[in-house]
Amino acid sequence: MDFPLSFLEPKSYFIFHDLRLQDQSRFFQLDTLLISRKYALIIEVKNIAGSIYFDPHFNQLIRTIEGKETAFPDPIIQVSRQESQLTNWFLKNGFPSLPILSLIVISNPQTIIRTALENHELHYKVIHRDALPAKINQMEHSITESSFSEKDLKKAIRVMNKHHIDADFSILERYNLTEKDLIKGVICENCKGNKLFRRNGTWLCNQCQLSSKKHISRLYEIIFIY
């Protein structure tokens, strides 16, 4: 996303990536947030190959690739919820009312975007990555008044940076695993499954007799998991 955003006037916008804020008791994370004195723009990036169909009747995204269909949650609902959460965050922190807009950006230029014939509004919300600078320029000209003063904007940037909280997810929780799912011990690189044993200060495989220092990378893996 850095390349299309590089065409914007840097003095007019401030760009956050992976901003994570708290709305009441819940956290919400924004892929990219562009903020100016006129508006804030939530940009949700989707890197999906193949053909995608926005189903307005069942509120789902259907991807078709190599003849196989897969359903995903509707990103339009996702950004709508984020708009509400960001609006609440601004109000809770005492900022003036600021228009909150959102876009879903398809990063793969070869992805085909489809929807139902009656879903006329989709092209206002979903675009390919290369169309992003022109779309932002269009938004800039459609909103004529500034809701934030320069002081408000600088304060918002400062407070957002201060309130940002990095996600602290356990790797096991993220992938719905338990310790029982983990392979214990040091595994032989050659046999791909046989455990090494330690003898005379060296790790050996009793099947192929490979001598290895695999325990070092194994220690790093354990640190990463926990």
TORNU-526435 format. One line per field, with one value per atom (N, C-alpha, C): atom name; residue number from 0; x, y, z. Coordinates in Angstrom, 2 decimals, decimal comma. Layout:
<nodes>
atom: (CA	...)
n: (NUM	...)
px: (X	...)
py: (Y	...)
pz: (Z	...)
</nodes>
This chain:
<nodes>
atom: (N	CA	C	N	CA	C	N	CA	C	N	CA	C	N	CA	C	N	CA	C	N	CA	C	N	CA	C	N	CA	C	N	CA	C	N	CA	C	N	CA	C	N	CA	C	N	CA	C	N	CA	C	N	CA	C	N	CA	C	N	CA	C	N	CA	C	N	CA	C	N	CA	C	N	CA	C	N	CA	C	N	CA	C	N	CA	C	N	CA	C	N	CA	C	N	CA	C	N	CA	C	N	CA	C	N	CA	C	N	CA	C	N	CA	C	N	CA	C	N	CA	C	N	CA	C	N	CA	C	N	CA	C	N	CA	C	N	CA	C	N	CA	C	N	CA	C	N	CA	C	N	CA	C	N	CA	C	N	CA	C	N	CA	C	N	CA	C	N	CA	C	N	CA	C	N	CA	C	N	CA	C	N	CA	C	N	CA	C	N	CA	C	N	CA	C	N	CA	C	N	CA	C	N	CA	C	N	CA	C	N	CA	C	N	CA	C	N	CA	C	N	CA	C	N	CA	C	N	CA	C	N	CA	C	N	CA	C	N	CA	C	N	CA	C	N	CA	C	N	CA	C	N	CA	C	N	CA	C	N	CA	C	N	CA	C	N	CA	C	N	CA	C	N	CA	C	N	CA	C	N	CA	C	N	CA	C	N	CA	C	N	CA	C	N	CA	C	N	CA	C	N	CA	C	N	CA	C	N	CA	C	N	CA	C	N	CA	C	N	CA	C	N	CA	C	N	CA	C	N	CA	C	N	CA	C	N	CA	C	N	CA	C	N	CA	C	N	CA	C	N	CA	C	N	CA	C	N	CA	C	N	CA	C	N	CA	C	N	CA	C	N	CA	C	N	CA	C	N	CA	C	N	CA	C	N	CA	C	N	CA	C	N	CA	C	N	CA	C	N	CA	C	N	CA	C	N	CA	C	N	CA	C	N	CA	C	N	CA	C	N	CA	C	N	CA	C	N	CA	C	N	CA	C	N	CA	C	N	CA	C	N	CA	C	N	CA	C	N	CA	C	N	CA	C	N	CA	C	N	CA	C	N	CA	C	N	CA	C	N	CA	C	N	CA	C	N	CA	C	N	CA	C	N	CA	C	N	CA	C	N	CA	C	N	CA	C	N	CA	C	N	CA	C	N	CA	C	N	CA	C	N	CA	C	N	CA	C	N	CA	C	N	CA	C	N	CA	C	N	CA	C	N	CA	C	N	CA	C	N	CA	C	N	CA	C	N	CA	C	N	CA	C	N	CA	C	N	CA	C	N	CA	C	N	CA	C	N	CA	C	N	CA	C	N	CA	C	N	CA	C	N	CA	C	N	CA	C	N	CA	C	N	CA	C	N	CA	C	N	CA	C	N	CA	C	N	CA	C	N	CA	C	N	CA	C	N	CA	C	N	CA	C	N	CA	C	N	CA	C	N	CA	C	N	CA	C	N	CA	C	N	CA	C	N	CA	C	N	CA	C	N	CA	C	N	CA	C	N	CA	C	N	CA	C	N	CA	C	N	CA	C	N	CA	C	N	CA	C	N	CA	C	N	CA	C	N	CA	C	N	CA	C	N	CA	C	N	CA	C	N	CA	C	N	CA	C	N	CA	C	N	CA	C	N	CA	C	N	CA	C	N	CA	C	N	CA	C	N	CA	C	N	CA	C	N	CA	C	N	CA	C	N	CA	C	N	CA	C	N	CA	C	N	CA	C	N	CA	C	N	CA	C	N	CA	C	N	CA	C	N	CA	C	N	CA	C	N	CA	C	N	CA	C	N	CA	C	N	CA	C)
n: (0	0	0	1	1	1	2	2	2	3	3	3	4	4	4	5	5	5	6	6	6	7	7	7	8	8	8	9	9	9	10	10	10	11	11	11	12	12	12	13	13	13	14	14	14	15	15	15	16	16	16	17	17	17	18	18	18	19	19	19	20	20	20	21	21	21	22	22	22	23	23	23	24	24	24	25	25	25	26	26	26	27	27	27	28	28	28	29	29	29	30	30	30	31	31	31	32	32	32	33	33	33	34	34	34	35	35	35	36	36	36	37	37	37	38	38	38	39	39	39	40	40	40	41	41	41	42	42	42	43	43	43	44	44	44	45	45	45	46	46	46	47	47	47	48	48	48	49	49	49	50	50	50	51	51	51	52	52	52	53	53	53	54	54	54	55	55	55	56	56	56	57	57	57	58	58	58	59	59	59	60	60	60	61	61	61	62	62	62	63	63	63	64	64	64	65	65	65	66	66	66	67	67	67	68	68	68	69	69	69	70	70	70	71	71	71	72	72	72	73	73	73	74	74	74	75	75	75	76	76	76	77	77	77	78	78	78	79	79	79	80	80	80	81	81	81	82	82	82	83	83	83	84	84	84	85	85	85	86	86	86	87	87	87	88	88	88	89	89	89	90	90	90	91	91	91	92	92	92	93	93	93	94	94	94	95	95	95	96	96	96	97	97	97	98	98	98	99	99	99	100	100	100	101	101	101	102	102	102	103	103	103	104	104	104	105	105	105	106	106	106	107	107	107	108	108	108	109	109	109	110	110	110	111	111	111	112	112	112	113	113	113	114	114	114	115	115	115	116	116	116	117	117	117	118	118	118	119	119	119	120	120	120	121	121	121	122	122	122	123	123	123	124	124	124	125	125	125	126	126	126	127	127	127	128	128	128	129	129	129	130	130	130	131	131	131	132	132	132	133	133	133	134	134	134	135	135	135	136	136	136	137	137	137	138	138	138	139	139	139	140	140	140	141	141	141	142	142	142	143	143	143	144	144	144	145	145	145	146	146	146	147	147	147	148	148	148	149	149	149	150	150	150	151	151	151	152	152	152	153	153	153	154	154	154	155	155	155	156	156	156	157	157	157	158	158	158	159	159	159	160	160	160	161	161	161	162	162	162	163	163	163	164	164	164	165	165	165	166	166	166	167	167	167	168	168	168	169	169	169	170	170	170	171	171	171	172	172	172	173	173	173	174	174	174	175	175	175	176	176	176	177	177	177	178	178	178	179	179	179	180	180	180	181	181	181	182	182	182	183	183	183	184	184	184	185	185	185	186	186	186	187	187	187	188	188	188	189	189	189	190	190	190	191	191	191	192	192	192	193	193	193	194	194	194	195	195	195	196	196	196	197	197	197	198	198	198	199	199	199	200	200	200	201	201	201	202	202	202	203	203	203	204	204	204	205	205	205	206	206	206	207	207	207	208	208	208	209	209	209	210	210	210	211	211	211	212	212	212	213	213	213	214	214	214	215	215	215	216	216	216	217	217	217	218	218	218	219	219	219	220	220	220	221	221	221	222	222	222	223	223	223	224	224	224	225	225	225)
px: (0,81	0,00	0,84	2,12	2,97	3,07	3,14	3,35	2,19	0,93	-0,16	-0,32	-0,03	-0,17	0,96	2,04	3,17	2,83	1,73	1,32	0,57	0,24	-0,52	0,39	-0,20	0,53	0,82	2,09	2,41	2,00	1,91	1,54	0,05	-0,73	-2,19	-2,73	-1,96	-2,46	-1,43	-1,95	-1,09	-1,59	-0,67	-1,05	-0,59	-1,54	-1,25	-1,36	-0,50	-0,61	-0,80	-1,74	-2,01	-2,27	-3,04	-3,39	-4,42	-4,15	-5,03	-5,44	-6,74	-7,28	-8,36	-8,73	-9,76	-11,04	-12,15	-13,48	-14,26	-14,45	-15,06	-14,24	-14,81	-14,07	-13,42	-13,59	-13,07	-12,01	-11,13	-10,11	-10,53	-10,10	-10,29	-9,00	-8,69	-7,44	-7,75	-7,06	-7,26	-6,03	-6,23	-5,12	-4,34	-5,04	-4,46	-5,49	-5,05	-5,92	-5,25	-5,96	-5,50	-6,34	-5,69	-6,43	-5,96	-6,93	-6,64	-7,58	-7,53	-8,43	-9,87	-10,06	-11,40	-12,09	-11,35	-11,97	-10,91	-11,40	-10,55	-11,00	-10,04	-10,34	-9,76	-10,64	-10,23	-10,02	-8,84	-8,53	-8,29	-9,17	-9,04	-8,51	-7,33	-6,67	-6,97	-7,38	-7,64	-6,76	-5,95	-5,09	-5,68	-6,62	-7,34	-7,23	-6,75	-6,59	-7,87	-7,95	-9,09	-10,20	-11,43	-12,61	-13,37	-13,76	-14,48	-15,86	-16,84	-18,24	-18,76	-19,19	-19,79	-21,29	-21,70	-23,10	-23,86	-24,72	-25,42	-26,60	-27,04	-28,20	-27,83	-26,69	-26,26	-25,04	-24,64	-23,52	-22,28	-21,81	-20,60	-19,79	-18,52	-17,62	-17,29	-17,53	-17,28	-16,13	-15,10	-13,95	-14,04	-13,78	-13,71	-12,32	-11,64	-10,31	-10,14	-9,79	-9,63	-10,90	-12,05	-13,33	-13,84	-13,08	-13,48	-13,95	-15,13	-15,69	-15,41	-15,04	-14,80	-15,47	-16,21	-16,90	-16,07	-16,09	-15,40	-16,40	-16,11	-16,96	-16,97	-18,08	-18,23	-17,37	-16,36	-15,51	-16,26	-17,38	-18,17	-18,76	-19,22	-19,70	-18,55	-17,40	-16,23	-15,87	-15,77	-15,38	-16,49	-17,75	-18,86	-18,77	-18,44	-18,26	-17,07	-15,99	-14,82	-15,12	-15,94	-16,35	-17,03	-17,95	-18,67	-17,73	-16,80	-15,85	-14,93	-14,47	-13,59	-14,34	-15,59	-16,42	-16,58	-16,87	-17,00	-15,70	-14,58	-13,28	-13,02	-13,31	-13,12	-14,00	-15,27	-16,19	-15,73	-15,31	-14,88	-13,66	-12,82	-11,60	-11,76	-13,00	-13,29	-12,96	-12,92	-12,62	-13,89	-13,80	-14,96	-15,38	-16,63	-17,15	-16,39	-15,87	-15,08	-15,69	-15,94	-16,46	-15,53	-16,09	-15,32	-15,74	-14,81	-15,07	-14,28	-14,61	-13,88	-13,83	-12,78	-12,60	-12,06	-12,46	-11,88	-11,02	-9,74	-8,78	-8,31	-8,52	-8,06	-6,65	-5,69	-4,29	-3,79	-4,44	-4,03	-4,69	-3,91	-4,52	-5,22	-4,95	-5,57	-6,88	-7,22	-8,46	-9,67	-10,64	-11,87	-12,92	-13,52	-14,52	-15,91	-16,82	-18,19	-19,19	-20,42	-21,51	-22,84	-23,94	-25,27	-25,55	-26,39	-26,68	-27,27	-28,07	-28,73	-27,82	-26,62	-25,70	-24,88	-25,57	-24,95	-23,91	-24,00	-23,14	-21,76	-21,55	-20,31	-19,07	-19,13	-17,93	-17,50	-18,38	-17,98	-17,11	-17,25	-16,62	-15,44	-15,47	-14,46	-13,70	-12,37	-11,55	-10,29	-9,65	-8,32	-7,29	-6,15	-5,10	-4,68	-4,52	-4,02	-4,99	-6,25	-7,25	-7,30	-6,51	-6,60	-6,25	-5,14	-4,83	-5,95	-6,51	-7,59	-8,84	-9,11	-10,28	-10,13	-8,95	-8,71	-8,81	-8,30	-8,39	-9,86	-10,67	-12,10	-12,77	-12,41	-12,96	-12,55	-11,31	-10,78	-11,58	-11,96	-12,71	-14,20	-14,70	-16,13	-16,43	-15,41	-15,59	-14,91	-15,68	-15,13	-14,71	-15,31	-15,02	-14,14	-13,30	-12,44	-13,15	-13,24	-13,85	-12,84	-11,58	-10,50	-9,69	-9,27	-8,26	-6,90	-5,88	-4,53	-4,16	-4,60	-4,33	-5,05	-6,31	-7,07	-6,38	-5,91	-5,27	-4,00	-3,17	-1,92	-2,21	-3,25	-3,61	-4,12	-4,95	-5,49	-4,36	-3,39	-2,25	-1,48	-1,27	-0,52	-1,26	-2,56	-3,35	-3,48	-3,63	-3,71	-2,41	-1,30	-0,01	0,12	-0,36	-0,27	-1,18	-2,37	-3,37	-3,21	-2,34	-2,12	-1,55	-2,13	-1,67	-1,38	-0,14	0,22	-0,55	-0,96	-1,65	-0,66	-1,08	-0,22	-0,88	-0,92	-1,59	-0,63	-1,11	-0,36	-0,46	0,66	0,66	-0,30	-0,34	-1,24	-2,70	-3,04	-4,41	-4,80	-3,87	-4,18	-4,57	-3,88	-4,14	-4,96	-5,57	-6,46	-5,77	-4,57	-3,79	-3,62	-3,24	-2,86	-1,46	-0,91	0,44	0,48	-0,65	-0,70	-0,46	-0,71	-0,52	0,94	1,78	3,17	4,00	4,98	5,93	7,06	7,23	8,23	9,60	10,64	12,00	12,61	13,82	14,55	14,41	13,93	13,60	14,74	15,02	16,07	15,66	16,56	16,30	16,24	16,96	17,09	15,93	15,59	14,53	13,13	13,05	11,76	10,76	11,12	10,18	10,87	12,03	12,77	13,42	13,30	13,86	15,36	16,09	17,51	17,71	18,84	19,20	20,60	20,87	22,12	23,14	24,36	25,43	26,77	27,48	28,80	28,75	27,72	27,62	27,13	26,68	26,22	24,85	24,03	22,72	22,83	22,41	22,54	21,19	21,06	19,88	20,25	19,50	19,85	19,46	18,80	18,40	19,38	19,72	20,63	21,99	22,17	23,44	23,83	22,86	23,15	23,51	24,58	24,98	24,47	23,82	23,15	23,21	23,11	22,94	21,52	20,62	19,23	18,60	19,18	18,60	18,59	19,53	19,59	18,34	18,01	16,82	15,55	15,61	14,46	14,21	15,27	15,12	14,47	14,88	14,26	12,77	12,41	11,01	10,19	10,76	10,05	9,85	10,89	10,78	9,69	9,64	8,65	7,23	7,04	5,71	5,21	6,09	5,66	6,00)
py: (-1,21	0,00	1,26	1,14	2,34	3,06	2,30	2,93	3,84	3,37	4,29	5,46	5,26	6,35	7,37	6,99	7,92	9,07	8,95	10,03	11,15	10,94	11,94	13,04	14,21	15,34	15,06	14,89	14,48	15,50	16,77	17,79	17,79	17,15	17,17	15,98	14,89	13,66	13,08	12,34	11,50	10,08	9,13	7,75	6,84	6,08	5,05	3,68	2,76	1,37	0,48	-0,44	-1,41	-0,72	0,35	1,07	0,26	0,06	-0,74	0,11	0,41	1,26	0,52	1,07	0,45	1,26	0,58	1,18	0,51	1,22	0,66	-0,54	-1,74	-2,90	-3,70	-3,27	-4,04	-3,25	-4,00	-3,40	-3,53	-2,57	-2,68	-2,24	-2,93	-2,67	-2,29	-1,26	-0,74	-1,02	-1,64	-1,90	-0,62	0,37	1,68	2,74	3,78	4,91	6,18	6,88	8,16	9,25	10,22	11,26	12,64	13,52	14,90	15,81	17,09	18,03	17,86	17,30	17,16	15,86	14,78	13,47	12,45	11,30	10,14	9,03	8,33	7,27	5,95	4,99	3,63	2,85	2,27	1,48	0,04	-0,85	-2,27	-2,96	-3,55	-4,16	-5,65	-6,13	-7,55	-8,08	-9,07	-9,68	-11,04	-11,03	-12,24	-12,44	-13,61	-13,91	-14,54	-14,60	-15,23	-14,24	-14,71	-13,88	-13,77	-12,55	-12,38	-11,78	-12,29	-11,86	-11,34	-10,08	-9,50	-9,81	-10,69	-11,13	-10,20	-9,30	-8,35	-8,96	-10,14	-10,77	-11,51	-12,19	-12,95	-12,34	-11,16	-10,43	-11,31	-11,79	-12,59	-12,29	-12,61	-12,48	-13,88	-14,15	-15,49	-15,41	-16,17	-16,24	-17,51	-17,35	-18,50	-18,55	-19,66	-19,83	-21,30	-21,53	-22,87	-23,70	-23,05	-23,74	-24,00	-23,61	-23,86	-22,57	-22,62	-21,46	-21,51	-20,36	-20,23	-18,96	-19,04	-17,88	-17,23	-15,90	-15,11	-14,12	-13,64	-12,58	-11,35	-10,65	-9,47	-8,32	-7,89	-6,78	-5,46	-5,33	-4,10	-3,95	-5,07	-5,04	-4,73	-5,28	-5,05	-3,56	-2,90	-1,48	-0,60	-1,03	-0,28	-0,29	-1,44	-1,55	-0,71	-0,72	0,08	1,57	2,00	3,40	3,81	2,96	3,24	3,27	2,33	2,27	3,48	3,90	5,06	6,34	6,44	7,59	7,68	6,54	6,51	6,89	6,45	6,76	8,27	8,91	10,36	11,09	10,67	11,31	11,13	9,90	9,60	10,43	10,75	11,50	13,00	13,44	14,86	15,61	14,91	15,56	16,02	17,06	17,48	16,36	16,41	15,40	15,47	14,34	14,25	13,19	13,49	12,46	11,26	10,07	8,83	8,08	7,88	7,16	5,85	4,98	3,71	3,20	2,47	1,82	0,41	-0,47	-1,81	-1,85	-2,09	-2,04	-3,45	-3,87	-5,18	-5,02	-5,63	-5,37	-6,12	-7,23	-8,01	-7,44	-6,88	-6,24	-7,22	-8,51	-9,51	-10,06	-9,66	-10,13	-9,50	-10,31	-9,84	-9,59	-8,41	-8,02	-8,09	-8,83	-8,96	-8,73	-8,42	-8,32	-8,42	-8,38	-8,43	-7,14	-7,22	-6,06	-4,91	-5,24	-4,18	-3,54	-4,10	-3,58	-2,42	-1,33	-0,23	0,54	0,48	1,30	0,68	-0,55	-1,25	-0,52	0,09	0,70	1,94	2,45	3,56	3,08	1,80	1,26	0,33	-0,36	-1,37	-0,95	-0,92	-0,50	-1,36	-1,33	-1,91	-0,92	-1,44	-0,63	0,56	0,37	1,45	2,63	2,40	3,47	4,30	3,92	4,57	6,06	6,49	7,94	8,79	8,34	9,09	9,12	8,01	7,94	8,89	8,95	9,86	11,31	11,58	12,93	13,34	12,38	12,63	12,93	12,19	12,44	13,81	14,15	15,44	16,60	16,50	17,58	17,56	16,40	16,32	16,88	16,93	17,48	18,84	19,90	21,25	21,90	21,48	22,13	21,25	21,90	21,19	21,09	19,87	19,66	19,81	19,56	19,69	20,94	21,62	22,66	21,97	22,72	22,15	21,61	22,32	21,89	20,58	20,46	19,22	18,03	18,25	17,18	16,70	17,64	17,27	16,54	17,00	16,34	14,93	14,76	13,44	12,46	12,92	12,07	11,68	12,65	12,39	11,41	11,62	10,76	9,35	9,24	7,92	7,14	7,80	7,14	6,69	7,53	7,21	6,04	5,98	4,96	3,67	3,67	2,44	1,35	0,16	-0,98	-2,13	-2,60	-3,74	-4,98	-5,77	-7,02	-8,00	-8,64	-9,59	-10,96	-11,53	-12,81	-13,96	-14,97	-16,21	-16,93	-17,47	-18,23	-19,41	-20,05	-21,19	-20,75	-19,61	-19,12	-18,71	-18,06	-17,57	-18,71	-19,86	-20,97	-22,08	-21,74	-22,67	-24,00	-23,92	-25,10	-25,17	-26,36	-26,54	-27,13	-27,23	-27,80	-29,26	-29,94	-31,34	-31,47	-30,38	-30,42	-30,23	-29,80	-29,52	-30,79	-30,85	-31,96	-31,61	-32,42	-32,14	-32,68	-32,08	-32,54	-31,89	-32,36	-31,84	-32,86	-32,40	-33,29	-33,31	-34,50	-34,66	-33,99	-33,15	-32,47	-33,44	-34,55	-35,51	-36,51	-37,03	-38,05	-37,45	-36,16	-35,45	-36,13	-36,29	-36,87	-37,63	-38,17	-38,90	-37,91	-38,17	-37,26	-37,51	-36,42	-36,51	-36,78	-37,37	-37,55	-36,98	-36,58	-35,90	-36,91	-36,88	-37,77	-37,05	-37,00	-36,35	-34,91	-34,19	-32,78	-32,54	-33,59	-33,45	-34,09	-33,51	-34,08	-35,02	-36,29	-37,31	-37,96	-38,40	-39,17	-40,64	-41,45	-42,87	-43,66	-43,00	-43,70	-43,45	-42,16	-41,86	-41,38	-41,29	-40,87	-39,43	-38,62	-37,21	-36,48	-35,70	-34,84	-33,43	-32,81	-31,55	-30,60	-29,31	-28,27	-27,68	-28,54	-28,13	-27,62	-27,99	-27,56	-26,04	-25,36	-23,90	-23,27	-23,70	-23,16	-23,60	-24,80	-25,28	-24,38	-23,92	-23,00	-21,69	-21,20	-19,98	-20,20	-21,38	-21,69	-21,66	-22,22	-22,25	-20,84	-20,00	-18,61	-17,90	-18,15	-17,49	-17,91	-19,19	-19,70	-19,14	-19,06	-18,65	-17,20)
pz: (0,00	0,00	0,00	0,31	0,40	-0,94	-2,04	-3,34	-3,76	-3,77	-4,17	-3,21	-1,92	-0,96	-1,08	-1,75	-1,91	-2,85	-3,61	-4,52	-3,79	-2,53	-1,79	-1,28	-1,07	-0,52	0,96	1,33	2,71	3,77	3,41	4,39	4,69	3,82	3,99	4,76	4,81	5,41	6,38	7,36	8,19	8,04	7,91	7,62	8,76	9,31	10,30	9,62	10,03	9,59	10,81	10,71	11,79	13,13	13,09	14,31	15,10	16,38	17,24	18,44	18,52	19,57	20,34	21,48	22,31	22,25	21,95	21,97	23,08	24,18	25,39	25,84	25,86	26,36	25,24	23,99	22,86	22,11	21,47	20,63	19,17	18,36	16,91	16,23	15,15	14,43	12,99	12,52	11,17	10,33	9,18	8,25	7,99	7,46	7,16	7,49	8,18	8,48	7,97	7,12	6,58	7,23	7,86	8,56	8,11	7,89	7,50	8,29	8,03	8,71	8,22	7,02	6,45	6,82	6,90	7,11	7,54	7,97	8,22	7,28	6,70	5,74	6,22	6,46	6,81	5,52	5,36	4,16	4,60	4,17	4,46	3,21	3,31	2,15	2,12	0,95	0,77	-0,37	-0,05	-1,06	-1,42	-2,34	-2,72	-4,22	-4,62	-6,04	-6,59	-7,91	-8,57	-8,87	-8,75	-8,96	-7,64	-7,26	-6,00	-6,28	-5,55	-5,73	-4,40	-4,38	-3,19	-3,21	-2,32	-2,26	-1,31	-1,84	-0,98	-0,24	-0,65	-0,03	1,26	1,25	2,41	3,09	2,62	3,22	3,38	2,25	2,25	0,99	1,07	-0,07	-0,55	-1,82	-2,37	-3,36	-3,07	-3,98	-4,82	-6,12	-7,02	-7,63	-7,42	-7,99	-8,37	-9,62	-10,17	-9,96	-10,12	-10,03	-8,63	-7,61	-6,22	-5,58	-4,94	-4,26	-2,76	-2,21	-0,77	-0,29	0,81	1,37	2,47	2,49	3,51	4,12	5,34	5,91	5,01	4,99	4,14	4,66	3,91	4,38	4,47	3,75	3,84	5,24	5,81	7,19	8,14	7,85	8,69	8,77	7,61	7,64	8,19	8,01	8,59	10,12	10,65	12,11	12,57	11,79	12,15	12,11	11,16	11,10	12,40	12,87	14,10	15,30	15,34	16,46	16,48	15,31	15,25	15,60	15,16	15,53	17,04	17,66	19,12	19,81	19,24	19,84	19,82	18,69	18,59	19,62	19,73	20,66	22,10	22,43	23,79	24,19	23,20	23,50	23,26	23,08	23,07	21,79	20,66	19,39	18,69	17,86	17,06	16,11	15,69	14,76	13,44	13,01	11,78	10,87	9,59	8,68	8,63	8,79	8,72	7,46	6,55	5,31	5,31	4,38	4,31	2,88	2,60	1,30	1,50	0,62	0,56	-0,69	-0,50	-1,61	-1,93	-3,16	-3,63	-4,17	-3,50	-3,83	-5,06	-5,41	-6,57	-7,83	-8,76	-9,94	-10,87	-10,73	-11,60	-11,04	-9,83	-9,22	-9,91	-10,27	-10,91	-9,83	-9,84	-8,85	-9,47	-8,84	-9,34	-8,21	-8,59	-7,63	-8,37	-7,64	-8,25	-9,01	-10,05	-10,89	-10,09	-9,07	-8,30	-7,25	-7,07	-6,06	-6,65	-6,96	-7,71	-6,90	-5,58	-4,73	-4,51	-4,95	-4,61	-5,09	-6,29	-6,85	-6,08	-5,21	-4,35	-3,18	-2,86	-1,66	-1,95	-3,10	-3,42	-4,67	-4,57	-5,72	-5,79	-6,95	-7,07	-6,54	-6,16	-5,52	-6,36	-7,66	-8,52	-8,61	-8,27	-8,33	-7,05	-6,05	-4,74	-4,77	-5,39	-5,38	-5,99	-7,12	-7,76	-6,88	-6,20	-5,32	-4,14	-3,56	-2,44	-2,91	-4,09	-4,65	-4,85	-5,30	-5,47	-4,12	-3,09	-1,76	-1,25	-1,49	-1,03	-1,61	-2,88	-3,52	-3,18	-2,75	-2,42	-1,04	-0,17	1,17	1,20	1,29	1,12	2,44	3,56	4,83	5,72	6,51	7,46	8,80	9,33	10,64	11,77	11,47	12,44	12,15	13,20	13,05	12,97	12,64	12,61	13,99	15,02	16,40	16,70	16,26	16,46	15,79	14,56	13,81	14,51	14,93	15,61	16,92	17,62	18,88	18,62	17,58	17,25	16,93	16,15	15,80	17,05	17,92	19,16	20,07	20,23	21,12	20,54	19,23	18,61	18,80	18,62	18,84	20,29	21,20	22,63	23,00	22,40	22,76	21,97	20,97	20,19	21,10	21,01	21,81	20,87	20,87	20,03	20,47	19,50	19,81	20,43	21,51	22,20	22,16	20,96	20,79	21,05	21,74	21,84	20,50	20,04	18,78	18,89	20,04	20,22	20,13	20,75	20,70	19,29	18,59	17,25	16,32	16,43	15,52	16,19	17,35	18,04	18,34	18,91	19,26	20,77	21,25	22,64	22,68	23,88	24,00	23,54	23,62	23,17	21,67	20,92	19,46	19,07	20,00	19,68	19,68	18,77	18,74	19,69	20,73	21,75	21,31	21,87	21,60	20,38	20,02	18,86	17,73	16,58	15,47	14,44	13,91	12,90	11,60	11,07	9,80	8,64	8,77	7,67	7,66	8,82	8,90	9,00	9,33	9,38	10,31	11,53	12,48	13,59	13,32	14,34	15,31	16,60	17,59	17,78	17,99	18,28	19,78	20,11	21,51	21,72	22,94	23,24	23,76	23,14	23,56	23,44	24,53	24,57	24,05	24,45	24,08	22,67	21,96	20,57	20,42	19,55	19,26	18,07	18,27	17,23	16,94	15,69	15,29	15,32	16,07	16,18	14,95	14,00	12,78	11,64	11,38	10,27	10,75	12,08	12,68	12,35	11,96	11,68	12,97	12,90	14,02	13,72	14,70	14,41	15,60	15,27	16,30	16,20	15,79	15,60	16,89	18,03	19,31	19,44	18,75	18,85	18,23	16,99	16,35	17,08	17,71	18,48	19,69	20,31	21,44	21,00	19,82	19,28	19,00	18,50	18,23	19,52	20,59	21,87	22,40	22,28	22,72	21,93	20,62	19,76	20,13	20,44	20,77	22,09	23,07	24,41	24,73)
</nodes>
